[in-house]
C-alpha cells in the first residue's frame, strides 16, 4: 500500500526538551519535535513555535488526505 494513499487519523510526535544557558546567565527551554511518520523535524526555543510546528504538520496532513480522497 502506498503511504501517500493512507488515511492517517492519528499522528505520533517525539519531543526532546532541554535547558540552554543564555549569555545573560538565564536559562531557556528549547528542543526538537519530530513527526515520526514522515521524519520531519522542527527545532524550537519558544513554546509557541513547538505548538505551531505540530499544528502546521497536522493541517498539512489533513490537506493531503482530502486531496487523496478527491483523486
N, C-alpha and C positions, 0 to 999 in steps of 0.2 A: 504494500500500500504506500502510496506517495504521501510524505508528511505534509505537503502543501495542501492536500485534499482533506486532511483531518479536521474534524470539528472539535477543536480543543476547548473544553469547558472549564478546565482548571489549569492553573499555572503554578510553577514552583520557582521560587527565587531563593538564592542564598544571599545572606547579608553578613559581611565582615565589618566589624566596627572596632576602631582603636582610637586612643587619645594621642594627639601630637602636641608637643610643646612648641609654642609660638615664640618669635623673637622677643616679645614683650614679657615673657615669663608665664603667660596664661596658657591654658590647655584648651584644645579644640577637639571635638569628636569628629571623626571623618571615617571614610571607609569605601567599600565597594559592594554594589548589589549586582548580582548576575542572574539572568534568566536561564534556568537550567536547560530548557528545551532547545533554545537557539544558541546558547553560549554567549550571547551578547552581554557585555559588562559595562557598568557605569560607575564612575567614581564621584564621590560627594564629600563636601566639607560642611554642608548645611542640611538639616533635616528636610527642608522643603525640596531640595534637589533630589534626595532619595525618593520622596513621595512622587515627585513629578516624573522621575525615570520609570517607576513602576506603573503609574497611570498611563504614561505615554506608550509603554510596551503593551499594556492591556488594550488600549484604544487601537493601536496598530494591529494587534491580533484579531480584534473584533472586526475591524475593517476588512482584513484579509479573508476572514471566514465568510463575511457577507458577499464579497466578490466571488469567492469559490462557489457559493450557492447559486449565484446567477449564471455561472458557466455551465 
